[in-house]
């Protein structure tokens, strides 16, 4: 590894390393510590899975060849488990098919040993940024779902048609309501969903209605 040092924010979350080369793991721990990052390591995927809940990883540095599992197969296993952890692969035996498979499955980077410190730190920055963006999106969606749950059943009906691009008059005809009533529902929806504009409301509606479970089906009829 080279001796370069690039500062990284000290409040960044833990990095997890899975590699059966313990000497390399210790070297990486020292590297991350030198730039203010917390890291843990395991020498097998099973050991990682047993301790995973306690470390809450936001970036996973994963060797391709491990005693108990292929790193690429473990990437697939994490996906089946619904674990969205940004992965950086490192290997001393990489080839183009491996790289293509890893990147197509969403890996942040595929690095060959010996790994240059700056290359690894750059990949870690990208992984942590991706993890943070994913968390923010999850929080935003949870907020939208919470607002959606506050709508009455009728308001949800109106919202569905608003999201489909229908005008107030069309919605009123479809639901057997007056146009004034539809306008009232739209105004209430804007307030409850905390939408800044009609376009914002439609974007929120699209995200919620496209989800497998688009919110509680019960509501107060209005």
Secondary structure, 3 states (H helix, E strand, C coil): CCCCCCCCCCCCCCEEEECCCHHHHHHHHHHHHHCCCCEEEECCHHHHHHHHHHHCCCEEEEECECCCCEHHHHHHHHHHCCCCCCEEEEECCCCHHHHHHHHHCCCCEEEECCCCHHHHHHHHHHHHHHHHHHHHHHHHHHHHHHHHHCCCHHHHHHHHHHHCCCCHHHHHHHHCCCHHHHHHHHHHHHHHHCCCCHHHHHHHHHHHHCCCCCCCCCCCCC
